Every structure is written in structure tokens, then in C-alpha cells.
Amino acid sequence: MLMHDTSLQDEDTRHDFWSQVRRFAVPPAMIETATARRALGDWGGACAAAGCDPGFDLRTVTRTYGSELAGRLRADLRHLAPDLLRWHLPRIAPDGLLRPGVTLTLARYPRDGGGAPVRLVARTAPAYAAAGQRVTLALWDADAHPPGPPPPHPDPRFRLDLHRHLWDARRSGDLADRTAQLTDSHIAEAAWEFEAALVRTADGLPDDAPVTVRLARRRHVLLGGRTGPGSGNRTGSAGSAEPGRSAEPGRSAGAARSAVLPDAATWTPPDLLLLRAGRIGPDGLHPLVAAALVPDPPGSAASRAAGVEQSVGEGTLTVRCRGDLHRIAVVDGVLVPLDHDPEQVRREELLAAFGGPPLPCLRAIDRAHRQPEDLEDIRQRLLHGDRTGVLAAVRRLLGAEAVLRDGPLAAALEADARHRLAHSVHAAGLSPARNRSGNATSPVQAPADLRPDGHPYRPRSRRPRPAKHHSF
């Protein structure tokens, strides 16, 4: 999550960042499909729609941990809103992608006979395998020792078992109560003591146990505890900082041993900041978030990305060609000019192949294939894992039978295909190939499914072309 600052420039940057995230990260189609499947009791289908991959089998859970624990897990899964979870997961600059390599606790279940509770966790992929922005659901058992490398330990900063309103549809309305006292536009300091009490209770700690609040790298506040023998201060501090102030440059020994305030309790929710700044309306929020923060919103979140879908293209386009307005549209699965007969089009294409000036209509079609106006939006949607939505939009623009021509659009789709292969290698439990610098790379070159219908891309000409490099 972005660190917060009091400067106006940083505030504008933060608003721009979260506006971009809310526009692309969780598409309306994902929300609608996941919600519909969850309403039917199909929690697996809801997860599939929201890009979440369950990594356990409920029958195995019952055999391993008993029917009572499995029943509680099953009830939570029925009410899990994976699209809402994705909406609230921590993200990183500059593109607002999911924070890589994080394991978050969603719920904890006591086990028969005592011992550490079993946790339902959500994991994000490491950076090299982050294509598709998929999330894995798993069970984490501190007392189990499976063969092979141990799974990542849940991060105490990113625990949502104390913030179930960020993923549990039954509790989504609690977001209004948890944000009611957050009047400062940057730091949710008013709620820190309340949240620290929840941490102490959940972890079985004394009422005066210290709880660390992480403000930024090497900047912390210590809540509770005692600053010295006989001290009765309710709020202590890290290092030698004054009570309620952050310590610099690092944490004290007391802070290092203390419990940690979850990141979700540290900052004012970005949706609240965007609403206050007028940078988003209720129709731009997740429906469950809008219902909590803006009761009776005048619109639907389904219209949030309508502009993106329509701008990519649908219907007939007009082009000024030789002094007149001409039309181009998809006919029989291919984008073609409507105001030129096929024989004229063939002659003009042959003339252009020999270096002649192409018709404006043909230039517009070529530009739509290579570099459509909304290419940057397409790239953002690919970064956030919405390849299905991108291909559907390309079909509407170019037709289902079109073959993409070499250019930035094809390059973006090809790069996305290679990155998704790296994710598949990671999901299969295989180690990635590494270059000489030790960085993870894709082990093989993936064939790029660049045609909107999924067939491999084939260039129109067999003549060799000079290598082209596109940065995006």
C-alpha cells in the first residue's frame, strides 16, 4: 500500500494511483459474475470468476481436521466474496498491481485438542509469476511439517481475520462503522487504539501489551506498553520518540517484540479518500463498498468501466476519406470498409504494398490492428489480469476472424502470453529459469495467442522484417 504524506503533491499522486486501480484492477464483469455465482452458493465458481485458485479439498480438510473445523471453513467459503477480497488486497506503485509474494490471513480456526489454529490464507504470486494477477487460497497449519520447502508464513501486517468486512459478504456493512471516526484525510490514528485492542484480544495478549504501528520503512509507533519502570503511559513509543510520534531510523527492541497492527487498520481506506476528494462516485465503487459508504447510490458499479469497453470499439466507425465520411465496420468477422467495393480495396492494398499511399479507410483499419486509440487502457487491463475482457473488446473492434498485424497491440498480447507462462510454471510448483544476474525468467518462449479467436498469430507476409522494440 502506498505510504501517506501530508503534501498536496503526494495527495494528488495518491488519488491518481487509486483512481487508476479502481478503474482497471477489478473489472465490472468480474464482480457481476462472481456475485451471481456466490448468490447460487457456488463458492468455487465465484473464485474462478475472480481469479482465485483454491489450493485445498474440503473432504481432505474434514479427514485431517475434523467435521467441526471443516464446517466453519465451508461456511466462510460460502460467504467469501473473492472479488471484494481482490478489491481490498494491498497494491504497489506504479501500476497498482497486487503486492507480490504476500500471504494474508483471512480467518483462524481453533483445532480439536489445542495447538496453533489453522488459518485460511490468501497468497499472491511472486513478482516473476504475477501475470494474470491470480490469488491462491490455502490452509496454513503451523504444526504441520510437509515435505519440501515450507510454505510462506502469514505476514502479521497483512491479516484480515480482524477485518472480515474486506472479504466476507456477511460483514461488508461493517466498513461504515470501522471508518466512521476516520476524519483525518491521511492517517487513521483515531482508530489505532481500538484496532490495537482487537489485536490483543485475538492473540490473547494483556491489555497493556505493546502493539507496533508501521508508518513507513523504518518508521514505527508503539501503542501501549511501558516506556520505563513504573510508567503509566497508555501510549508508548518506539525507540526514544515521544509518545504518539514515530521513531527514526528503526524500531526499538520493544517494538521488535510487539504485536503488529494490521496494515488495513493503519490508513484511511482509499475509497473513502477518493469519495471525499470527488475523484470517484458510488458507481465507481464495488457494490458492497458502495452500499456501506454511500447508502442508496445513484447508479450501478457495472457502469464503472463502460467507457473503457465502448472506447475500445463497437459498431460502425466513421473515417474522412477523399473528402467524404466513410464507414468501417465488422462484416463476417472482419473489420472492412463499407464504402469501397472489394475490387477497389484489393487494388489499393496492392498499391500500398508497393509503397503507394493507402486509402484513409485502410489506414484506419491498419491503425486499429496495430495501435488502437485505447492501447494504454488495453495494456493496463492486461497488467491487472483482464485478458478475457481485452480479447472480447478486440473481437468487437476487429472481428472474431481478424488476424492481428505486427505492432504494439500484438506485442502487448504476446508479452502477456509469455508472462502468463511464467505464472503457470510457478503454479505447477516448478522453479523458474534464471538469467546470469540471478533474476527469474520465463523458461521457454510461449506461442502468442494473438488472434481474438485464440488461434496462433501468423504474419501476413513471409518476408523477414527488421526487429522492432516497443516499450510499455
C-alpha positions as CSV (number, residue, x, y, z in Angstrom):
1,M,0.0,0.0,0.0
2,L,1.3,3.5,-0.7
3,M,2.7,5.4,2.2
4,H,0.9,8.6,3.0
5,D,2.3,12.1,3.2
6,T,0.8,15.5,4.1
7,S,2.0,17.3,0.9
8,L,-0.6,18.3,-1.7
9,Q,1.6,16.8,-4.5
10,D,1.7,13.4,-2.7
11,E,-2.0,13.6,-2.1
12,D,-2.7,14.1,-5.8
13,T,-0.4,11.3,-6.6
14,R,-2.2,9.0,-4.2
15,H,-5.5,9.9,-5.7
16,D,-4.3,9.3,-9.2
17,F,-2.9,5.9,-8.1
18,W,-6.1,4.7,-6.5
19,S,-8.2,6.1,-9.3
20,Q,-6.2,4.0,-11.7
21,V,-6.5,0.9,-9.5
22,R,-10.3,1.3,-9.2
23,R,-10.7,1.7,-12.9
24,F,-8.8,-1.4,-14.0
25,A,-8.0,-3.8,-11.2
26,V,-11.4,-5.4,-10.6
27,P,-13.5,-5.3,-13.8
28,P,-17.3,-4.9,-13.5
29,A,-17.8,-8.2,-15.4
30,M,-15.7,-10.0,-12.8
31,I,-17.8,-8.5,-10.0
32,E,-21.1,-9.4,-11.6
33,T,-20.1,-13.0,-12.4
34,A,-18.6,-13.7,-9.0
35,T,-21.6,-12.2,-7.3
36,A,-24.0,-14.2,-9.3
37,R,-22.2,-17.5,-8.6
38,R,-21.8,-16.7,-4.9
39,A,-25.6,-16.0,-4.7
40,L,-26.2,-19.5,-6.0
41,G,-23.9,-21.0,-3.4
42,D,-21.1,-21.8,-5.9
43,W,-18.1,-20.5,-4.0
44,G,-15.7,-22.3,-6.3
45,G,-17.3,-20.7,-9.4
46,A,-17.1,-17.3,-7.6
47,C,-13.4,-17.8,-7.0
48,A,-12.9,-18.9,-10.6
49,A,-14.6,-15.7,-11.8
50,A,-12.5,-13.5,-9.6
51,G,-9.1,-15.1,-10.4
52,C,-8.7,-17.0,-7.1
53,D,-7.4,-20.6,-7.1
54,P,-8.4,-22.8,-4.1
55,G,-5.5,-25.0,-3.1
56,F,-7.3,-27.5,-0.8
57,D,-10.1,-30.1,-0.9
58,L,-12.8,-29.9,1.7
59,R,-13.1,-33.7,2.0
60,T,-9.4,-33.8,2.8
61,V,-9.8,-31.0,5.3
62,T,-12.6,-33.0,7.0
63,R,-10.5,-36.1,7.3
64,T,-7.5,-34.1,8.6
65,Y,-9.0,-31.6,11.0
66,G,-12.5,-33.0,11.7
67,S,-16.0,-32.0,10.7
68,E,-16.4,-29.0,13.1
69,L,-13.4,-27.1,11.6
70,A,-14.3,-28.1,8.1
71,G,-17.9,-26.9,8.7
72,R,-16.7,-23.5,9.8
73,L,-14.4,-23.3,6.8
74,R,-17.2,-24.3,4.5
75,A,-19.5,-21.6,5.9
76,D,-16.8,-18.9,5.4
77,L,-16.2,-20.1,1.8
78,R,-19.9,-19.8,1.0
79,H,-19.8,-16.1,2.1
80,L,-16.4,-15.3,0.7
81,A,-16.6,-12.5,-1.9
82,P,-13.4,-13.1,-3.8
83,D,-13.9,-10.0,-5.9
84,L,-14.3,-7.9,-2.7
85,L,-11.1,-9.5,-1.4
86,R,-9.3,-8.6,-4.6
87,W,-10.6,-5.1,-4.3
88,H,-9.0,-4.6,-0.9
89,L,-5.7,-6.5,-1.3
90,P,-2.5,-4.5,-0.9
91,R,-1.1,-3.0,-4.0
92,I,2.2,-1.4,-5.1
93,A,3.2,1.5,-7.3
94,P,3.4,2.5,-10.1
95,D,0.7,0.4,-11.8
96,G,-1.3,-0.7,-8.7
97,L,-0.6,-4.4,-9.1
98,L,-1.1,-6.8,-6.2
99,R,1.8,-6.7,-3.7
100,P,3.7,-9.8,-4.8
101,G,4.7,-12.7,-2.5
102,V,2.3,-11.8,0.3
103,T,0.4,-14.4,2.5
104,L,-2.6,-12.9,4.2
105,T,-4.7,-14.4,7.0
106,L,-8.4,-14.4,6.3
107,A,-9.7,-16.5,9.2
108,R,-8.4,-18.6,12.0
109,Y,-10.0,-21.9,13.2
110,P,-9.3,-23.5,16.6
111,R,-8.4,-27.1,16.3
112,D,-9.6,-30.0,18.4
113,G,-7.1,-30.8,21.1
114,G,-5.5,-27.4,21.2
115,G,-2.4,-26.2,19.3
116,A,-2.0,-23.4,16.9
117,P,-5.2,-22.5,15.0
118,V,-5.4,-23.5,11.3
119,R,-5.6,-20.4,9.1
120,L,-7.4,-19.7,5.8
121,V,-4.9,-17.6,3.9
122,A,-4.7,-15.9,0.5
123,R,-1.4,-15.7,-1.3
124,T,-0.2,-13.5,-4.1
125,A,2.4,-14.8,-6.6
126,P,6.0,-13.6,-6.6
127,A,6.8,-10.8,-8.9
128,Y,8.2,-13.0,-11.7
129,A,4.9,-15.0,-11.8
130,A,2.4,-12.2,-11.2
131,A,0.9,-12.2,-14.8
132,G,-2.8,-12.7,-14.6
133,Q,-2.8,-11.3,-11.0
134,R,-4.2,-14.5,-9.6
135,V,-4.6,-15.2,-5.9
136,T,-4.3,-18.6,-4.3
137,L,-6.4,-19.7,-1.3
138,A,-4.8,-22.2,1.1
139,L,-4.8,-23.5,4.6
140,W,-1.8,-22.8,6.7
141,D,-1.0,-25.1,9.7
142,A,1.9,-24.1,11.9
143,D,2.0,-27.6,13.4
144,A,2.3,-29.4,10.1
145,H,5.6,-30.1,8.5
146,P,5.0,-31.2,4.9
147,P,8.0,-32.4,2.9
148,G,9.8,-29.9,0.7
149,P,10.3,-26.2,1.4
150,P,7.9,-24.7,3.9
151,P,5.1,-22.5,2.6
152,P,5.3,-18.8,3.2
153,H,4.4,-17.7,6.7
154,P,1.4,-15.4,7.0
155,D,2.5,-11.8,7.3
156,P,1.3,-10.2,10.5
157,R,1.0,-6.9,8.7
158,F,-1.5,-8.3,6.2
159,R,-4.1,-10.1,8.3
160,L,-7.8,-9.7,7.5
161,D,-9.2,-12.0,10.2
162,L,-9.8,-8.8,12.2
163,H,-11.2,-7.1,9.1
164,R,-13.6,-9.6,7.7
165,H,-15.6,-6.8,6.1
166,L,-12.9,-6.7,3.5
167,W,-13.7,-10.2,2.2
168,D,-16.8,-11.6,3.9
169,A,-20.1,-10.6,2.3
170,R,-21.9,-11.0,5.6
171,R,-19.7,-8.4,7.2
172,S,-19.2,-5.9,4.4
173,G,-21.5,-3.4,6.0
174,D,-19.1,-3.1,8.9
175,L,-16.9,-0.9,6.7
176,A,-19.1,2.1,7.5
177,D,-18.7,1.5,11.3
178,R,-15.0,0.9,11.0
179,T,-14.5,4.2,9.1
180,A,-17.0,6.4,10.9
181,Q,-14.3,8.0,13.2
182,L,-11.7,8.5,10.4
183,T,-11.9,12.3,9.9
184,D,-8.2,12.8,9.1
185,S,-7.6,12.5,5.3
186,H,-4.3,10.7,5.8
187,I,-3.8,8.7,8.9
188,A,-6.4,6.6,10.7
189,E,-4.8,7.5,14.0
190,A,-8.2,7.9,15.8
191,A,-8.9,4.2,15.3
192,W,-5.4,2.8,16.3
193,E,-6.2,2.2,20.0
194,F,-9.5,0.4,19.1
195,E,-7.7,-1.7,16.5
196,A,-4.8,-2.5,18.9
197,A,-7.3,-3.8,21.5
198,L,-8.7,-6.2,18.8
199,V,-5.2,-7.5,18.2
200,R,-4.5,-8.1,21.9
201,T,-7.8,-9.9,22.3
202,A,-7.4,-12.1,19.3
203,D,-3.8,-13.0,20.2
204,G,-4.5,-13.5,23.9
205,L,-2.2,-10.7,25.0
206,P,-2.5,-8.5,28.1
207,D,-4.4,-5.2,27.9
208,D,-1.2,-3.2,28.1
209,A,0.8,-5.3,25.7
210,P,2.6,-3.1,23.1
211,V,1.4,-3.1,19.5
212,T,3.5,-1.7,16.7
213,V,2.1,0.6,14.0
214,R,4.2,0.7,10.9
215,L,4.0,4.1,9.2
216,A,6.7,3.5,6.6
217,R,10.0,1.8,6.1
218,R,12.0,2.1,9.4
219,R,9.3,4.4,10.9
220,H,7.1,3.0,13.6
221,V,4.8,3.9,16.5
222,L,4.4,1.8,19.6
223,L,1.0,1.7,21.2
224,G,0.6,0.6,24.8
225,G,3.3,-0.9,26.9
226,R,5.5,1.0,29.3
227,T,8.3,3.4,28.5
228,G,10.1,2.8,31.7
229,P,9.8,1.3,35.2
230,G,6.6,2.4,36.9
231,S,5.4,4.3,33.8
232,G,1.7,4.5,33.5
233,N,1.6,5.9,30.0
234,R,-1.1,4.4,27.9
235,T,0.7,5.2,24.7
236,G,4.4,4.4,24.5
237,S,6.8,4.9,21.5
238,A,9.4,3.1,19.5
239,G,13.0,4.0,20.4
240,S,13.4,7.4,22.0
241,A,10.5,9.0,20.2
242,E,7.9,10.9,22.1
243,P,4.6,9.2,22.8
244,G,2.5,9.0,19.7
245,R,5.4,10.0,17.5
246,S,7.3,7.8,15.1
247,A,10.8,6.6,15.8
248,E,13.7,7.1,13.3
249,P,15.5,5.3,11.9
250,G,14.5,1.9,13.3
251,R,12.4,0.0,15.8
252,S,13.5,-0.5,19.4
253,A,13.8,-3.9,20.9
254,G,10.4,-3.5,22.5
255,A,8.8,-2.7,19.1
256,A,10.5,-5.6,17.5
257,R,9.0,-8.0,20.1
258,S,5.5,-6.4,20.0
259,A,2.4,-7.5,18.1
260,V,1.8,-5.6,14.8
261,L,-1.3,-3.5,13.9
262,P,-2.7,-4.9,10.6
263,D,-2.0,-2.7,7.6
264,A,-5.7,-2.4,7.0
265,A,-6.1,-0.6,10.3
266,T,-3.2,1.8,9.7
267,W,-4.5,4.1,7.0
268,T,-7.8,5.6,6.0
269,P,-9.4,3.4,3.2
270,P,-8.6,4.7,-0.2
271,D,-12.2,4.6,-1.3
272,L,-13.1,7.0,1.5
273,L,-10.3,9.3,0.4
274,L,-11.4,9.2,-3.3
275,L,-15.0,9.9,-2.3
276,R,-14.0,12.9,-0.2
277,A,-11.8,14.3,-3.0
278,G,-14.6,13.9,-5.5
279,R,-12.4,11.5,-7.6
280,I,-14.9,8.7,-7.7
281,G,-18.6,8.3,-7.4
282,P,-20.7,5.5,-5.9
283,D,-21.0,3.9,-9.3
284,G,-17.2,3.6,-9.4
285,L,-17.1,1.5,-6.2
286,H,-17.5,-2.2,-5.6
287,P,-21.3,-2.6,-4.9
288,L,-20.6,-3.9,-1.4
289,V,-18.3,-1.0,-0.7
290,A,-20.8,1.5,-2.1
291,A,-23.6,0.0,0.0
292,A,-21.5,0.6,3.1
293,L,-20.1,4.0,2.4
294,V,-22.8,5.6,0.2
295,P,-26.2,4.1,1.0
296,D,-28.7,4.3,-1.9
297,P,-26.1,5.2,-4.5
298,P,-27.5,6.8,-7.7
299,G,-26.0,4.2,-10.1
300,S,-24.5,0.8,-10.6
301,A,-20.9,-0.2,-10.3
302,A,-21.5,-2.1,-13.6
303,S,-21.2,1.2,-15.4
304,R,-17.8,1.9,-13.9
305,A,-15.7,0.7,-16.9
306,A,-18.4,1.2,-19.6
307,G,-16.3,3.9,-21.1
308,V,-13.3,1.6,-21.4
309,E,-15.4,-1.1,-23.1
310,Q,-17.0,1.3,-25.6
311,S,-13.8,3.2,-26.3
312,V,-12.1,0.0,-27.4
313,G,-14.7,-0.2,-30.1
314,E,-18.2,-1.4,-31.0
315,G,-20.4,-0.7,-34.0
316,T,-19.7,1.4,-37.1
317,L,-16.8,3.8,-37.2
318,T,-16.6,6.8,-39.5
319,V,-13.5,8.0,-41.3
320,R,-13.0,11.0,-43.6
321,C,-11.7,9.5,-46.8
322,R,-11.2,11.5,-50.0
323,G,-13.4,14.4,-48.9
324,D,-16.3,12.2,-47.7
325,L,-17.3,10.5,-44.5
326,H,-16.9,6.7,-45.0
327,R,-17.9,3.9,-42.7
328,I,-15.8,0.9,-41.5
329,A,-17.4,-2.0,-39.5
330,V,-17.1,-5.7,-38.8
331,V,-18.6,-7.8,-41.5
332,D,-18.4,-11.6,-41.4
333,G,-16.0,-11.4,-38.6
334,V,-13.5,-8.9,-40.2
335,L,-13.2,-5.1,-40.0
336,V,-13.7,-3.8,-43.5
337,P,-14.5,-0.5,-45.3
338,L,-18.2,-0.3,-46.3
339,D,-18.0,2.4,-48.9
340,H,-15.4,0.8,-51.2
341,D,-16.1,-2.2,-53.3
342,P,-13.9,-5.3,-52.8
343,E,-12.1,-4.8,-56.2
344,Q,-11.1,-1.3,-55.3
345,V,-9.9,-2.4,-51.9
346,R,-7.7,-5.1,-53.5
347,R,-6.2,-2.6,-55.9
348,E,-5.5,-0.1,-53.1
349,E,-3.9,-2.8,-50.9
350,L,-1.7,-3.9,-53.8
351,L,-0.7,-0.2,-54.4
352,A,0.1,0.2,-50.7
353,A,2.2,-3.0,-50.7
354,F,4.4,-1.3,-53.4
355,G,4.8,1.8,-51.3
356,G,1.9,3.9,-52.5
357,P,-0.3,6.0,-50.2
358,P,-3.1,3.8,-48.7
359,L,-6.7,4.9,-48.5
360,P,-7.6,6.7,-45.3
361,C,-10.1,3.9,-44.7
362,L,-7.4,1.3,-45.0
363,R,-5.1,3.4,-42.8
364,A,-7.8,3.5,-40.1
365,I,-8.2,-0.3,-40.2
366,D,-4.4,-0.8,-40.1
367,R,-4.2,1.5,-37.1
368,A,-6.9,-0.4,-35.3
369,H,-5.0,-3.6,-35.8
370,R,-1.6,-2.2,-34.8
371,Q,-2.2,0.6,-32.3
372,P,-5.8,1.4,-31.4
373,E,-6.5,4.7,-29.6
374,D,-7.0,2.9,-26.3
375,L,-3.8,0.9,-26.4
376,E,-2.7,2.2,-23.0
377,D,-6.1,1.1,-21.5
378,I,-5.6,-2.3,-23.0
379,R,-2.1,-2.6,-21.5
380,Q,-3.4,-1.6,-18.1
381,R,-6.2,-4.2,-18.3
382,L,-3.6,-6.9,-19.3
383,L,-1.4,-5.9,-16.4
384,H,-4.3,-6.4,-14.0
385,G,-5.2,-9.8,-15.5
386,D,-8.2,-8.9,-17.6
387,R,-7.1,-10.7,-20.7
388,T,-10.6,-12.2,-21.3
389,G,-12.1,-8.7,-21.3
390,V,-9.3,-7.4,-23.6
391,L,-9.8,-10.2,-26.2
392,A,-13.6,-9.6,-26.1
393,A,-13.1,-5.9,-26.8
394,V,-10.6,-6.7,-29.6
395,R,-13.2,-9.0,-31.1
396,R,-15.8,-6.2,-31.1
397,L,-13.3,-3.8,-32.7
398,L,-11.7,-6.1,-35.3
399,G,-14.0,-9.1,-35.6
400,A,-13.6,-12.6,-34.4
401,E,-11.9,-13.8,-37.7
402,A,-9.3,-11.0,-37.8
403,V,-5.6,-11.7,-37.7
404,L,-3.7,-9.1,-35.8
405,R,-0.9,-7.3,-37.7
406,D,2.5,-6.8,-36.3
407,G,2.6,-3.8,-34.0
408,P,2.2,-2.6,-30.4
409,L,-1.1,-4.3,-29.8
410,A,0.2,-7.6,-30.9
411,A,3.4,-7.1,-28.9
412,A,1.4,-6.3,-25.8
413,L,-0.7,-9.5,-26.1
414,E,2.4,-11.6,-26.9
415,A,4.2,-10.3,-23.8
416,D,1.2,-11.0,-21.7
417,A,1.2,-14.6,-23.0
418,R,4.8,-15.1,-22.1
419,H,4.3,-13.7,-18.6
420,R,1.3,-16.0,-18.1
421,L,3.5,-18.9,-18.9
422,A,5.8,-17.9,-16.0
423,H,2.8,-17.9,-13.7
424,S,1.8,-21.4,-14.9
425,V,5.3,-22.6,-14.1
426,H,5.0,-21.2,-10.6
427,A,1.5,-22.6,-10.1
428,A,2.8,-26.0,-11.0
429,G,5.4,-25.8,-8.3
430,L,8.3,-25.6,-10.7
431,S,11.4,-23.4,-10.2
432,P,11.8,-20.6,-12.8
433,A,14.8,-20.3,-15.0
434,R,17.2,-17.6,-14.1
435,N,19.4,-15.3,-16.1
436,R,23.1,-14.5,-15.3
437,S,22.0,-11.8,-12.9
438,G,20.0,-14.4,-10.9
439,N,16.6,-12.9,-11.9
440,A,13.7,-15.2,-12.6
441,T,12.8,-15.5,-16.3
442,S,10.3,-17.4,-18.3
443,P,11.8,-20.9,-19.0
444,V,10.6,-21.0,-22.6
445,Q,9.1,-18.7,-25.2
446,A,5.3,-19.0,-25.3
447,P,3.4,-19.1,-28.5
448,A,1.4,-16.0,-28.6
449,D,-2.3,-16.5,-29.0
450,L,-2.8,-13.1,-30.6
451,R,-5.8,-13.7,-32.7
452,P,-9.0,-12.8,-30.9
453,D,-10.3,-16.3,-31.5
454,G,-7.3,-17.8,-29.8
455,H,-5.6,-19.1,-32.9
456,P,-1.8,-18.5,-33.2
457,Y,-0.8,-15.3,-34.8
458,R,0.6,-15.6,-38.3
459,P,2.1,-12.6,-40.2
460,R,0.6,-11.7,-43.5
461,S,3.9,-11.7,-45.2
462,R,6.7,-14.3,-45.1
463,R,9.3,-11.7,-45.9
464,P,11.7,-11.1,-42.9
465,R,11.0,-7.9,-41.1
466,P,13.5,-5.9,-39.0
467,A,13.3,-6.4,-35.3
468,K,11.1,-3.9,-33.5
469,H,11.1,-2.9,-29.9
470,H,8.1,-1.4,-28.1
471,S,8.2,-0.1,-24.5
472,F,5.0,-0.3,-22.5
